C-alpha cells in the first residue's frame, strides 16, 4: 500500500492553533509566525522526530517521515500526548522508503 502524498512543510491550521493553545496553557509562548519546529521547541519537546514533515489527506493529518533513531518514536509520542493527538506509526513512508518511517498525527475526533 502506498502512503498518501505529503505537502512538504505545510502546517495544518488546526495543528498550529492547537499547539499555540497548549503553549499558552503552560505559560510558554512562541513568536508569531513561528514554525511547528519553533513551537515544539518552545514546548520543551525534542524535535528529533520532526523531519520531512508536512500535511496529508487534505490537511487532515500532519506527518513527519524521519530516519529512525532510538529516541525519536518516544519524543513523537510525547508530542502527541501533550497535544491530545492520535499518533499512527507506519513503516511505509513516502520519503526515502524503507530508510524512513511515517509518523501521522490526527485529531482524536477524526479517528473515532
JOJO-V550022 format. One line per field, one symbol per residue. phi: phi as a letter, one per 40 degrees, with the letter a starting at -180 (. if undefined). A space follows every 50 residues. Layout:
BEGIN
phi: ???
END
This chain:
BEGIN
phi: .ccccbcdgcbddcccccccccccccgbabddgccdcccccccgbcbccc afbibafggcbbbbbcccbdcccccccccdcccgbcbbbbccbccfcccb bbbbbbcdcccc
END
